[in-house]
Amino acid sequence: MKNPLDSLWGTVISGLVLTLILYNVVKYALQ
Amino acid sequence: MMDFIQLGIGRWLHIAAGVMWIGLLYYFNFVQVPALAEAGKDGTGAGITKHVAPRALFWFRWAAVVTWLAGAMLLGKSFFGAFFFQNTALYAIGVGAWLGTIMLFNVWVLIWPNQKKILGFVQATDEEKGRARRVAFLASRTNTMLSIPMLFFMAAAGHQGVFFG
């Protein structure tokens, strides 16, 4: 599999996905 | 007066240095790396690597230090509470602080030592330079990726009610 960080858009999309994951972790922890 | 210095001046400094750090990170990833790939084709990359990259790297790595120190000053007594998630009010800033700290580590432990080899500030064989180029590139891309949630959680820090309901 190609490393998403080799592409600029792959990097940005990975960052957005990580944001979504961490957002849900924190939201769950705050409930 | 102490609050003004710690929370007022500290926040101002944190944001200003952070803009320089992340601005230069985005410059490297969105501008310099693609530009050097193009310049490699017609042999015009030396101007960038000789005159631009060293200066950009200087301000980049020291802005990262100032950003982190100003952030630590801002946290003050909440420093350990944020890093160890001891209080729900500190959850967002805790995540942001961890991401920023990992990014600072990447700058000083992975990016800068390898850039010194790439730019010829320290001796390295061609094989070592090739490996250094890959490590520095991936660390820089990792920081670009981490900057997206880091900025989200920094923005959310003072507004947890708005961001997390």
Backbone of each chain as ProteinMPNN parsed JSONL, in Angstrom:
{"seq_chain_A": "MKNPLDSLWGTVISGLVLTLILYNVVKYALQ", "coords_chain_A": {"N_chain_A": [[0.845, -1.209, 0.0], [0.449, 2.241, -0.757], [2.158, 4.919, 0.878], [0.231, 7.304, 2.491], [1.319, 9.742, 3.211], [3.136, 10.417, 1.304], [1.85, 11.845, -0.568], [0.543, 15.13, -0.949], [-2.2, 15.695, -0.682], [-3.007, 13.297, 0.418], [-1.807, 13.535, 2.88], [-3.202, 15.724, 3.991], [-5.808, 14.698, 4.042], [-5.403, 12.529, 5.761], [-4.833, 13.946, 8.093], [-7.315, 15.17, 8.531], [-8.929, 12.923, 8.981], [-7.707, 11.93, 11.292], [-8.304, 14.042, 12.99], [-11.081, 13.776, 13.185], [-11.27, 11.283, 14.451], [-9.941, 11.776, 16.941], [-11.566, 13.819, 17.85], [-13.983, 12.473, 18.345], [-13.151, 10.715, 20.334], [-12.529, 12.489, 22.452], [-15.009, 13.732, 22.742], [-16.589, 11.577, 23.572], [-15.282, 10.986, 25.963], [-15.95, 13.202, 27.428], [-18.605, 12.928, 27.974]], "CA_chain_A": [[0.0, 0.0, 0.0], [1.217, 3.476, -0.851], [2.114, 5.75, 2.083], [-0.55, 8.516, 2.182], [2.12, 10.946, 3.463], [3.899, 10.745, 0.1], [1.058, 12.811, -1.345], [0.086, 16.281, -0.153], [-3.62, 15.518, -0.36], [-3.065, 12.161, 1.339], [-1.426, 14.079, 4.188], [-4.303, 16.561, 4.486], [-6.941, 13.805, 4.351], [-5.021, 11.793, 6.976], [-5.003, 14.894, 9.198], [-8.754, 15.356, 8.774], [-9.419, 11.665, 9.569], [-7.194, 11.899, 12.668], [-9.088, 15.03, 13.735], [-12.401, 13.171, 13.425], [-11.096, 10.212, 15.455], [-9.644, 12.386, 18.237], [-12.763, 14.57, 18.255], [-14.947, 11.533, 18.913], [-12.587, 10.199, 21.594], [-12.694, 13.528, 23.476], [-16.459, 13.924, 22.949], [-17.027, 10.426, 24.365], [-14.699, 11.121, 27.305], [-16.598, 14.32, 28.125], [-20.019, 12.617, 28.246]], "C_chain_A": [[0.876, 1.254, 0.0], [1.081, 4.278, 0.451], [1.346, 7.036, 1.772], [0.257, 9.8, 2.374], [3.013, 11.318, 2.274], [3.164, 11.761, -0.769], [0.558, 13.921, -0.421], [-1.37, 16.116, 0.259], [-3.835, 14.331, 0.571], [-2.756, 12.6, 2.759], [-2.582, 14.868, 4.803], [-5.5, 15.679, 4.884], [-6.648, 12.994, 5.614], [-5.203, 12.681, 8.213], [-6.46, 15.091, 9.552], [-9.349, 14.101, 9.434], [-8.978, 11.566, 11.029], [-7.966, 12.882, 13.552], [-10.435, 14.434, 14.124], [-12.318, 12.101, 14.519], [-10.884, 10.826, 16.846], [-10.836, 13.177, 18.763], [-13.752, 13.641, 18.944], [-14.46, 10.928, 20.224], [-12.835, 11.214, 22.72], [-14.177, 13.732, 23.784], [-17.011, 12.801, 23.835], [-16.543, 10.562, 25.808], [-15.391, 12.216, 28.107], [-18.056, 14.029, 28.47], [-20.215, 12.076, 29.659]], "O_chain_A": [[1.906, 1.31, 0.671], [0.008, 4.309, 1.053], [1.752, 7.79, 0.887], [-0.064, 10.83, 1.781], [3.582, 12.409, 2.243], [3.768, 12.446, -1.594], [0.201, 13.678, 0.731], [-1.73, 16.366, 1.409], [-4.733, 14.35, 1.412], [-3.354, 12.113, 3.719], [-2.902, 14.705, 5.981], [-6.12, 15.891, 5.926], [-7.536, 12.792, 6.443], [-5.67, 12.217, 9.253], [-6.814, 15.173, 10.729], [-10.175, 14.209, 10.34], [-9.758, 11.173, 11.897], [-8.248, 12.594, 14.715], [-10.876, 14.575, 15.265], [-13.179, 12.023, 15.395], [-11.555, 10.45, 17.806], [-11.091, 13.205, 19.967], [-14.297, 13.973, 19.997], [-15.258, 10.657, 21.122], [-13.292, 10.849, 23.804], [-14.559, 13.888, 24.944], [-17.806, 13.053, 24.741], [-17.286, 10.293, 26.752], [-15.416, 12.161, 29.336], [-18.681, 14.808, 29.189], [-21.34, 11.765, 30.05]]}, "seq_chain_B": "MMDFIQLGIGRWLHIAAGVMWIGLLYYFNFVQVPALAEAGKDGTGAGITKHVAPRALFWFRWAAVVTWLAGAMLLGKSFFGAFFFQNTALYAIGVGAWLGTIMLFNVWVLIWPNQKKILGFVQATDEEKGRARRVAFLASRTNTMLSIPMLFFMAAAGHQGVFFG", "coords_chain_B": {"N_chain_B": [[-1.116, 42.008, 37.193], [0.778, 39.961, 36.841], [-0.893, 38.039, 35.73], [-1.49, 39.266, 33.321], [0.971, 39.19, 32.021], [1.52, 36.379, 31.969], [-0.892, 35.157, 30.901], [-1.827, 36.963, 28.981], [0.338, 38.296, 27.433], [1.726, 35.929, 27.099], [-0.1, 34.345, 25.611], [-0.29, 35.838, 23.275], [2.375, 35.703, 22.341], [2.554, 32.933, 22.024], [0.72, 32.483, 19.945], [1.797, 34.125, 17.886], [4.426, 33.051, 17.493], [3.64, 30.492, 16.901], [2.265, 30.849, 14.489], [4.423, 31.507, 12.86], [5.919, 29.112, 13.025], [4.128, 27.029, 12.094], [3.396, 28.207, 9.726], [5.823, 28.209, 8.293], [6.209, 25.456, 8.226], [4.094, 24.703, 6.553], [4.934, 26.114, 4.317], [7.263, 24.642, 3.643], [6.092, 22.129, 3.005], [3.948, 22.637, 1.192], [5.028, 24.345, -0.676], [7.998, 24.445, -0.938], [8.975, 21.719, -1.19], [7.532, 20.655, -3.511], [8.5, 22.612, -5.302], [11.279, 22.16, -5.318], [11.315, 19.653, -6.47], [10.518, 20.245, -9.062], [12.574, 22.039, -9.724], [14.719, 20.348, -9.701], [14.621, 19.136, -12.145], [15.492, 21.026, -14.029], [17.843, 21.82, -12.958], [17.964, 24.034, -11.188], [17.77, 24.15, -8.478], [19.665, 24.81, -6.547], [19.743, 27.449, -5.605], [17.574, 27.575, -3.894], [18.183, 25.563, -1.961], [20.601, 26.523, -1.009], [20.263, 29.262, -0.25], [17.608, 29.779, 0.666], [16.392, 27.554, 2.114], [18.14, 27.077, 4.468], [17.738, 29.449, 5.967], [14.945, 29.452, 6.317], [14.689, 27.09, 7.782], [16.042, 27.799, 10.117], [14.402, 29.813, 11.347], [12.097, 28.289, 11.544], [12.739, 26.08, 13.313], [13.417, 27.409, 15.689], [11.173, 28.966, 16.173], [9.429, 26.936, 16.756], [10.361, 26.121, 19.264], [9.936, 28.459, 20.803], [7.167, 28.659, 20.577], [6.333, 26.337, 21.953], [7.394, 26.808, 24.539], [6.072, 29.183, 25.253], [3.501, 28.198, 25.247], [3.674, 26.376, 27.356], [4.087, 28.177, 29.404], [1.661, 29.514, 29.342], [-0.067, 27.463, 30.15], [0.833, 27.08, 32.725], [0.1, 26.472, 36.079], [-1.596, 24.49, 35.325], [-0.24, 22.748, 33.74], [0.666, 19.978, 34.135], [-1.799, 18.87, 34.693], [-3.108, 19.189, 32.251], [-1.508, 17.667, 30.451], [-1.772, 15.149, 31.582], [-4.457, 14.727, 31.607], [-6.129, 15.399, 33.841], [-8.343, 16.85, 34.463], [-11.562, 17.468, 33.262], [-12.023, 19.893, 31.975], [-9.65, 20.416, 30.828], [-9.241, 18.692, 28.747], [-9.364, 19.17, 25.902], [-7.237, 21.03, 25.467], [-5.253, 19.442, 26.439], [-5.011, 17.363, 24.53], [-4.252, 18.935, 22.335], [-1.843, 19.972, 23.333], [-0.278, 17.654, 23.616], [-0.097, 16.862, 20.909], [1.275, 19.074, 19.838], [3.654, 18.843, 21.257], [4.686, 16.393, 20.364], [5.121, 17.173, 17.756], [7.115, 19.126, 18.131], [9.172, 17.492, 19.038], [9.581, 15.967, 16.693], [10.585, 17.993, 15.018], [13.108, 18.691, 16.195], [14.412, 16.278, 16.65], [14.079, 14.585, 14.466], [13.693, 16.079, 11.99], [15.533, 18.39, 11.86], [18.248, 17.332, 12.511], [18.534, 15.585, 10.33], [18.17, 17.287, 8.156], [20.481, 18.77, 8.386], [22.368, 17.004, 7.42], [21.437, 16.698, 4.775], [21.697, 19.288, 3.737], [24.359, 19.641, 3.916], [25.642, 20.585, 6.205], [26.708, 18.903, 8.024], [28.994, 16.148, 7.707], [28.164, 13.58, 5.393], [27.537, 10.489, 3.736], [26.489, 9.717, 0.332], [24.566, 7.75, 0.479], [23.73, 7.973, 3.146], [22.715, 10.539, 3.006], [20.561, 10.148, 1.305], [18.908, 8.534, 2.865], [18.511, 10.266, 5.016], [17.086, 12.258, 3.747], [14.649, 10.992, 3.238], [13.715, 10.383, 5.845], [13.538, 12.96, 7.0], [11.68, 14.088, 5.273], [9.373, 12.471, 5.703], [8.949, 12.962, 8.43], [8.379, 15.669, 8.367], [6.067, 15.662, 6.81], [4.478, 14.174, 8.533], [4.231, 15.986, 10.645], [2.78, 17.971, 9.311], [0.393, 16.612, 8.904], [-0.309, 16.134, 11.62], [-0.646, 18.75, 12.436], [-3.172, 19.505, 11.703], [-5.288, 18.261, 13.388], [-4.082, 19.306, 15.733], [-4.346, 22.136, 15.566], [-7.119, 22.26, 15.553], [-7.757, 21.341, 18.15], [-6.422, 23.216, 19.699], [-7.871, 25.476, 19.036], [-10.274, 24.677, 20.093], [-9.798, 24.637, 22.763], [-10.428, 26.81, 24.591], [-13.097, 26.787, 24.319], [-14.77, 24.55, 24.885], [-17.45, 23.903, 25.295], [-18.758, 24.815, 23.002], [-17.487, 23.33, 21.006], [-17.768, 20.623, 21.786], [-20.281, 20.269, 22.767]], "CA_chain_B": [[0.027, 42.218, 36.288], [1.347, 38.646, 36.506], [-1.846, 37.391, 34.821], [-1.341, 39.9, 32.006], [2.197, 38.667, 31.398], [1.406, 34.939, 31.71], [-2.03, 34.774, 30.055], [-1.992, 37.907, 27.874], [1.559, 38.296, 26.608], [2.022, 34.518, 26.8], [-0.983, 33.89, 24.524], [0.135, 36.596, 22.082], [3.633, 35.108, 21.902], [2.244, 31.556, 21.604], [0.068, 32.543, 18.628], [2.726, 34.7, 16.895], [5.47, 32.064, 17.193], [2.952, 29.355, 16.275], [2.011, 31.21, 13.089], [5.698, 31.376, 12.138], [6.284, 27.684, 12.969], [3.252, 26.254, 11.215], [3.488, 28.849, 8.412], [7.019, 27.688, 7.607], [5.953, 24.024, 7.978], [3.256, 24.648, 5.344], [5.791, 26.548, 3.207], [8.097, 23.499, 3.236], [5.317, 21.038, 2.421], [3.093, 23.038, 0.074], [5.764, 25.154, -1.659], [9.41, 24.131, -1.221], [9.178, 20.341, -1.671], [7.168, 20.572, -4.937], [9.369, 23.493, -6.091], [12.574, 21.491, -5.491], [11.122, 18.547, -7.418], [10.528, 20.881, -10.392], [13.902, 22.632, -9.945], [15.651, 19.25, -9.961], [14.569, 18.794, -13.576], [16.297, 21.958, -14.837], [19.083, 22.139, -12.242], [17.945, 25.372, -10.575], [17.411, 24.006, -7.061], [20.734, 25.236, -5.634], [19.372, 28.734, -4.991], [16.653, 27.286, -2.777], [18.852, 24.817, -0.888], [21.707, 27.303, -0.446], [19.9, 30.555, 0.342], [16.275, 29.85, 1.286], [16.128, 26.485, 3.088], [18.787, 27.254, 5.778], [17.076, 30.53, 6.714], [13.602, 28.977, 6.686], [14.863, 26.09, 8.849], [16.446, 28.497, 11.35], [13.215, 30.406, 11.976], [11.175, 27.176, 11.774], [13.011, 25.281, 14.51], [13.385, 28.235, 16.896], [9.765, 29.334, 16.401], [8.82, 25.774, 17.41], [10.751, 26.167, 20.683], [9.244, 29.593, 21.441], [5.743, 28.3, 20.65], [6.138, 25.348, 23.025], [7.671, 27.437, 25.839], [4.973, 30.118, 25.544], [2.35, 27.344, 25.569], [3.889, 25.848, 28.711], [3.872, 29.309, 30.306], [0.209, 29.736, 29.358], [-0.689, 26.406, 30.962], [1.211, 27.385, 34.115], [-0.189, 25.435, 37.08], [-2.391, 23.423, 34.694], [0.634, 22.018, 32.816], [0.582, 18.52, 34.307], [-3.223, 18.525, 34.588], [-3.444, 19.093, 30.823], [-0.794, 16.545, 29.828], [-2.235, 13.869, 32.142], [-5.922, 14.715, 31.518], [-6.629, 15.27, 35.209], [-9.55, 17.65, 34.646], [-12.267, 17.444, 31.972], [-11.897, 21.208, 31.332], [-8.337, 20.475, 30.172], [-9.123, 17.604, 27.765], [-9.045, 19.663, 24.553], [-5.877, 21.583, 25.446], [-4.354, 18.306, 26.67], [-4.763, 16.716, 23.227], [-3.483, 19.901, 21.544], [-0.49, 20.071, 23.896], [0.441, 16.424, 23.24], [0.208, 16.902, 19.472], [2.323, 20.084, 19.654], [4.896, 18.323, 21.829], [5.185, 15.387, 19.407], [5.621, 17.933, 16.603], [8.402, 19.735, 18.517], [10.122, 16.361, 19.035], [9.887, 15.668, 15.285], [11.426, 19.077, 14.476], [14.477, 18.708, 16.722], [15.047, 14.948, 16.686], [14.029, 13.946, 13.145], [13.826, 16.966, 10.825], [16.744, 19.216, 11.853], [19.501, 16.568, 12.351], [18.607, 15.031, 8.972], [18.362, 18.405, 7.223], [21.9, 19.161, 8.454], [23.08, 16.099, 6.492], [20.986, 16.978, 3.405], [22.201, 20.589, 3.296], [25.82, 19.625, 3.946], [26.213, 21.205, 7.406], [27.529, 17.841, 8.624], [29.445, 15.176, 6.71], [27.32, 12.402, 5.194], [27.718, 9.845, 2.434], [25.294, 9.846, -0.505], [23.57, 6.82, 1.005], [23.196, 8.596, 4.378], [21.9, 11.695, 2.59], [19.302, 9.627, 0.757], [18.097, 8.083, 3.994], [18.165, 11.475, 5.777], [16.062, 12.95, 2.965], [13.381, 10.277, 3.423], [13.276, 10.541, 7.238], [13.137, 14.36, 7.189], [10.456, 14.295, 4.5], [8.233, 11.832, 6.372], [8.706, 13.665, 9.697], [7.75, 16.937, 8.012], [4.693, 15.332, 6.396], [3.762, 13.764, 9.755], [3.88, 17.215, 11.349], [1.694, 18.634, 8.567], [-0.816, 15.847, 9.233], [-0.66, 16.374, 13.026], [-1.021, 20.155, 12.657], [-4.619, 19.69, 11.455], [-5.979, 18.111, 14.684], [-3.49, 20.167, 16.757], [-4.987, 23.456, 15.484], [-8.517, 22.077, 15.957], [-7.856, 21.245, 19.612], [-5.999, 24.508, 20.252], [-9.025, 26.372, 18.875], [-11.363, 24.182, 20.944], [-9.387, 24.657, 24.177], [-11.179, 27.765, 25.418], [-14.515, 26.747, 23.903], [-15.174, 23.138, 24.853], [-18.91, 23.821, 25.202], [-19.126, 25.011, 21.589], [-16.935, 22.264, 20.158], [-18.128, 19.26, 22.166], [-21.678, 20.247, 23.22]], "C_chain_B": [[0.651, 40.88, 35.861], [0.444, 37.895, 35.538], [-1.702, 37.948, 33.412], [-0.121, 39.334, 31.283], [2.023, 37.197, 31.016], [0.311, 34.629, 30.68], [-2.231, 35.692, 28.851], [-0.81, 37.873, 26.92], [1.909, 36.87, 26.179], [1.197, 34.007, 25.632], [-0.598, 34.538, 23.193], [1.39, 35.953, 21.476], [3.401, 33.694, 21.349], [1.66, 31.557, 20.191], [1.045, 33.056, 17.569], [3.809, 33.695, 16.5], [4.858, 30.851, 16.494], [2.646, 29.606, 14.812], [3.297, 31.044, 12.279], [6.082, 29.902, 11.963], [5.438, 26.939, 11.932], [3.236, 26.863, 9.804], [4.678, 28.323, 7.622], [6.883, 26.191, 7.324], [5.133, 23.867, 6.69], [4.049, 25.113, 4.122], [6.634, 25.364, 2.711], [7.276, 22.477, 2.447], [4.519, 21.436, 1.184], [3.87, 23.765, -1.026], [7.156, 24.581, -1.977], [9.635, 22.728, -1.784], [8.744, 20.204, -3.137], [8.07, 21.442, -5.813], [10.717, 22.827, -6.35], [12.473, 20.318, -6.459], [11.163, 19.083, -8.86], [11.933, 21.393, -10.728], [14.942, 21.565, -10.246], [15.724, 18.906, -11.434], [15.424, 19.74, -14.428], [17.539, 22.461, -14.095], [19.125, 23.511, -11.601], [17.646, 25.332, -9.071], [18.434, 24.562, -6.086], [20.398, 26.543, -4.916], [18.487, 28.528, -3.777], [17.417, 26.614, -1.641], [19.98, 25.626, -0.236], [21.231, 28.543, 0.319], [18.577, 30.567, 1.101], [16.12, 28.834, 2.414], [16.839, 26.698, 4.433], [18.117, 28.339, 6.623], [15.697, 30.087, 7.195], [13.691, 27.975, 7.832], [15.267, 26.727, 10.176], [15.216, 29.03, 12.079], [12.186, 29.333, 12.347], [11.462, 26.484, 13.106], [12.995, 26.109, 15.787], [11.979, 28.739, 17.191], [9.046, 28.187, 17.102], [9.123, 25.786, 18.907], [9.98, 27.272, 21.408], [7.753, 29.274, 21.599], [5.495, 27.362, 21.825], [6.334, 25.992, 24.396], [6.557, 28.411, 26.223], [3.707, 29.335, 25.899], [2.463, 26.791, 26.979], [3.656, 26.95, 29.745], [2.383, 29.604, 30.455], [-0.487, 28.716, 30.251], [-0.377, 26.616, 32.44], [0.947, 26.219, 35.049], [-0.98, 24.272, 36.483], [-1.546, 22.518, 33.792], [0.461, 20.501, 32.94], [-0.865, 18.046, 34.209], [-3.653, 18.346, 33.147], [-2.799, 17.86, 30.205], [-1.28, 15.185, 30.339], [-3.757, 13.801, 32.268], [-6.572, 14.557, 32.904], [-7.942, 16.012, 35.444], [-10.253, 17.722, 33.288], [-12.151, 18.775, 31.222], [-10.594, 21.319, 30.548], [-8.176, 19.415, 29.089], [-8.688, 18.12, 26.383], [-7.615, 20.193, 24.489], [-4.85, 20.474, 25.691], [-4.004, 17.605, 25.367], [-3.903, 17.643, 22.36], [-2.036, 19.983, 22.005], [0.333, 18.824, 23.549], [0.836, 16.446, 21.765], [1.339, 17.892, 19.198], [3.666, 19.589, 20.156], [5.516, 17.261, 20.915], [5.79, 16.098, 18.195], [6.974, 18.588, 16.909], [9.506, 18.671, 18.515], [10.54, 16.055, 17.595], [10.82, 16.715, 14.672], [12.879, 18.89, 14.899], [15.178, 17.358, 16.663], [15.075, 14.298, 15.294], [14.311, 14.901, 11.979], [15.197, 17.664, 10.797], [18.039, 18.394, 11.729], [19.651, 15.986, 10.939], [18.778, 16.122, 7.923], [19.82, 18.869, 7.224], [22.734, 18.287, 7.522], [22.733, 16.458, 5.044], [21.644, 18.259, 2.875], [23.724, 20.704, 3.397], [26.444, 20.328, 5.136], [27.028, 20.195, 8.197], [27.866, 16.837, 7.521], [28.471, 14.008, 6.616], [27.602, 11.821, 3.815], [26.43, 10.037, 1.621], [24.18, 8.951, -0.005], [22.907, 7.395, 2.265], [22.306, 9.787, 4.034], [20.545, 11.251, 2.06], [18.354, 9.194, 1.856], [17.61, 9.283, 4.814], [17.026, 12.231, 5.085], [14.684, 12.322, 3.203], [12.834, 10.486, 4.845], [12.771, 11.97, 7.475], [11.821, 14.645, 6.471], [9.238, 13.717, 5.238], [7.909, 12.509, 7.711], [7.989, 14.985, 9.442], [6.29, 16.72, 7.593], [3.848, 14.903, 7.599], [3.332, 15.006, 10.534], [2.765, 17.977, 10.639], [0.365, 17.937, 8.88], [-1.27, 16.165, 10.673], [-1.119, 17.81, 13.276], [-2.522, 20.367, 12.499], [-5.428, 19.438, 12.735], [-5.406, 19.022, 15.768], [-4.178, 21.535, 16.754], [-6.459, 23.378, 15.896], [-8.632, 22.105, 17.479], [-7.35, 22.506, 20.304], [-7.179, 25.491, 20.183], [-10.147, 25.98, 19.831], [-11.086, 24.426, 22.43], [-10.212, 25.605, 25.044], [-12.678, 27.706, 25.173], [-15.042, 25.325, 23.85], [-16.69, 22.963, 24.698], [-19.384, 23.924, 23.772], [-18.698, 23.8, 20.756], [-17.468, 20.874, 20.507], [-19.537, 19.158, 22.771], [-21.851, 20.046, 24.713]], "O_chain_B": [[1.003, 40.685, 34.698], [0.923, 37.202, 34.64], [-1.779, 37.209, 32.431], [-0.173, 39.037, 30.09], [2.332, 36.803, 29.892], [0.559, 33.922, 29.703], [-2.745, 35.26, 27.819], [-0.933, 37.477, 25.761], [2.332, 36.634, 25.047], [1.719, 33.316, 24.757], [-0.58, 33.895, 22.144], [1.458, 35.696, 20.275], [3.982, 33.314, 20.333], [2.045, 30.748, 19.347], [1.121, 32.494, 16.476], [4.081, 33.506, 15.314], [5.474, 30.257, 15.609], [2.75, 28.701, 13.984], [3.28, 30.516, 11.168], [6.516, 29.493, 10.886], [5.966, 26.305, 11.018], [3.085, 26.147, 8.814], [4.564, 28.027, 6.433], [7.379, 25.705, 6.307], [5.432, 23.019, 5.85], [3.87, 24.584, 3.024], [6.712, 25.114, 1.509], [7.685, 22.018, 1.381], [4.421, 20.661, 0.232], [3.43, 23.802, -2.176], [7.458, 24.27, -3.13], [10.391, 22.556, -2.74], [9.515, 19.684, -3.943], [8.377, 21.064, -6.944], [11.248, 22.909, -7.458], [13.423, 20.019, -7.183], [11.755, 18.472, -9.75], [12.425, 21.216, -11.843], [15.921, 21.819, -10.947], [16.754, 18.441, -11.923], [16.011, 19.321, -15.425], [18.201, 23.4, -14.538], [20.197, 24.103, -11.477], [17.311, 26.353, -8.47], [18.116, 24.768, -4.915], [20.737, 26.714, -3.745], [18.627, 29.212, -2.764], [17.316, 27.037, -0.49], [20.28, 25.44, 0.944], [21.734, 28.839, 1.403], [18.441, 31.295, 2.084], [15.761, 29.195, 3.535], [16.201, 26.518, 5.47], [17.945, 28.18, 7.832], [15.329, 30.323, 8.346], [12.871, 28.003, 8.749], [14.876, 26.247, 11.24], [15.005, 28.748, 13.259], [11.486, 29.462, 13.351], [10.564, 26.315, 13.931], [12.617, 25.61, 16.847], [11.629, 28.922, 18.357], [8.169, 28.413, 17.936], [8.248, 25.497, 19.724], [9.439, 27.052, 22.492], [7.153, 29.581, 22.628], [4.562, 27.565, 22.602], [5.546, 25.759, 25.312], [6.145, 28.459, 27.382], [2.931, 29.761, 26.755], [1.477, 26.741, 27.714], [3.104, 26.703, 30.817], [1.904, 29.905, 31.549], [-1.387, 29.062, 31.016], [-1.218, 26.362, 33.302], [1.478, 25.124, 34.862], [-1.03, 23.19, 37.069], [-2.083, 21.617, 33.148], [0.147, 19.826, 31.96], [-1.133, 16.955, 33.705], [-4.459, 17.468, 32.838], [-3.465, 17.091, 29.512], [-1.212, 14.188, 29.62], [-4.287, 12.925, 32.951], [-7.438, 13.706, 33.109], [-8.584, 15.839, 36.48], [-9.613, 18.006, 32.275], [-12.176, 18.801, 29.991], [-10.444, 22.203, 29.705], [-7.078, 19.25, 28.558], [-7.765, 17.579, 25.773], [-6.865, 19.854, 23.575], [-3.718, 20.552, 25.214], [-2.84, 17.288, 25.121], [-2.945, 17.198, 21.728], [-1.116, 20.054, 21.19], [1.515, 18.935, 23.224], [1.961, 16.094, 21.412], [2.252, 17.598, 18.426], [4.702, 19.876, 19.556], [6.732, 17.237, 20.721], [6.828, 15.69, 17.674], [7.867, 18.605, 16.063], [10.621, 18.915, 18.055], [11.729, 15.9, 17.316], [11.726, 16.381, 13.909], [13.781, 18.927, 14.061], [16.407, 17.299, 16.631], [15.996, 13.543, 14.983], [15.083, 14.567, 11.08], [15.934, 17.541, 9.819], [18.874, 18.74, 10.894], [20.761, 15.904, 10.415], [19.453, 15.913, 6.915], [20.338, 19.307, 6.196], [23.689, 18.761, 6.907], [23.614, 16.517, 4.187], [22.089, 18.315, 1.729], [24.308, 21.719, 3.018], [27.634, 20.643, 5.112], [27.928, 20.567, 8.95], [27.134, 16.693, 6.542], [28.003, 13.501, 7.636], [27.868, 12.548, 2.857], [25.409, 10.467, 2.158], [23.005, 9.317, -0.048], [21.69, 7.317, 2.431], [21.283, 10.02, 4.677], [19.52, 11.88, 2.322], [17.151, 9.451, 1.794], [16.46, 9.324, 5.251], [16.13, 12.769, 5.736], [13.686, 13.026, 3.35], [11.642, 10.734, 5.027], [11.714, 12.171, 8.074], [10.957, 15.351, 6.991], [8.211, 14.381, 5.379], [6.742, 12.62, 8.086], [7.103, 15.377, 10.202], [5.401, 17.485, 7.966], [2.662, 15.222, 7.681], [2.205, 15.075, 11.026], [1.902, 18.564, 11.292], [-0.655, 18.592, 9.093], [-2.448, 16.429, 10.918], [-1.884, 18.069, 14.205], [-3.087, 21.292, 13.084], [-6.19, 20.314, 13.143], [-6.15, 19.473, 16.639], [-4.552, 22.041, 17.811], [-6.988, 24.306, 16.508], [-9.487, 22.795, 18.034], [-7.813, 22.83, 21.398], [-7.45, 26.23, 21.13], [-10.882, 26.837, 20.321], [-12.002, 24.424, 23.252], [-10.648, 25.222, 26.129], [-13.44, 28.481, 25.75], [-15.69, 24.936, 22.878], [-17.158, 22.017, 24.065], [-20.302, 23.213, 23.363], [-19.451, 23.313, 19.912], [-17.607, 20.03, 19.622], [-19.94, 18.091, 23.234], [-22.979, 20.011, 25.205]]}, "name": "protein", "num_of_chains": 2, "seq": "MKNPLDSLWGTVISGLVLTLILYNVVKYALQMMDFIQLGIGRWLHIAAGVMWIGLLYYFNFVQVPALAEAGKDGTGAGITKHVAPRALFWFRWAAVVTWLAGAMLLGKSFFGAFFFQNTALYAIGVGAWLGTIMLFNVWVLIWPNQKKILGFVQATDEEKGRARRVAFLASRTNTMLSIPMLFFMAAAGHQGVFFG"}
